Amino acid sequence: MAKQAKIKIEYFRSAIQAPVKHKKVVKGLGFTRLNQIVEREDTPSIRGMVKTIPHLVRIVG
């Protein structure tokens, strides 16, 4: 089985004033606090989640 590519995502801006859907996407990506970096599989679904909230997260590394 081939190894799946990974991407690192940083949660750098608060979702306090964001719509509820955006907050759910942030939680779905696994973020629990600001300035946190998580590593996720590089799949179309994860890319779509990141594309939904580009003003709150960024891809690092």
N, C-alpha and C positions, 0 to 999 in steps of 0.2 A: 504494500500500500504506500502511495506517495505521500510525502509530508505536505501539509497544507501551508500556504504562505500566511504570514502574520502581519498585522499592522498595529502600530502603537498610536493610541488616540489620547489626547490631553483635553481635559475639561477645564477650560480657562476663563469662562465667563458665567456668572450666576444665572440661573433659570427662574429667579424669583418672579420677575414680571412677564415671563414667557407664558404662552398658552398651555393648558393642561396637556395637550397632545405632545408638546415639546418636552415637558417635564417627564412624561412617560417614556419617551425615547431616551432621554438621559439615563433614567433608571434602568431601562432595558439594555443599555450598553454596559451597565454594571458600575456606573459612577455612584459614589457615596459622599464625596466631598470635592470641593473646589481644588484646582491645580493637581488633581489626581491623574495619573497616566495608567491606562489599562492596555493589555495586549489581547487582540481578538483575531479570530480567523479572518482572512481576507476573502470574504464571500460577497456576492451581489446584495444579499440582505443587509449585511453590516454596512457596506458602502452606501446603500440607500438610506439607512438610518443616519449616517454621518452627513449625507447630502441634505437631509431634512433640517438639520440644526447646525449649519456651517458657522453661524454667528456665536455658537456656544462652545464648539469643540474644534480642535485642529489635529491633523495628522502630523506626528513628529517622527523623526528618524527615518 
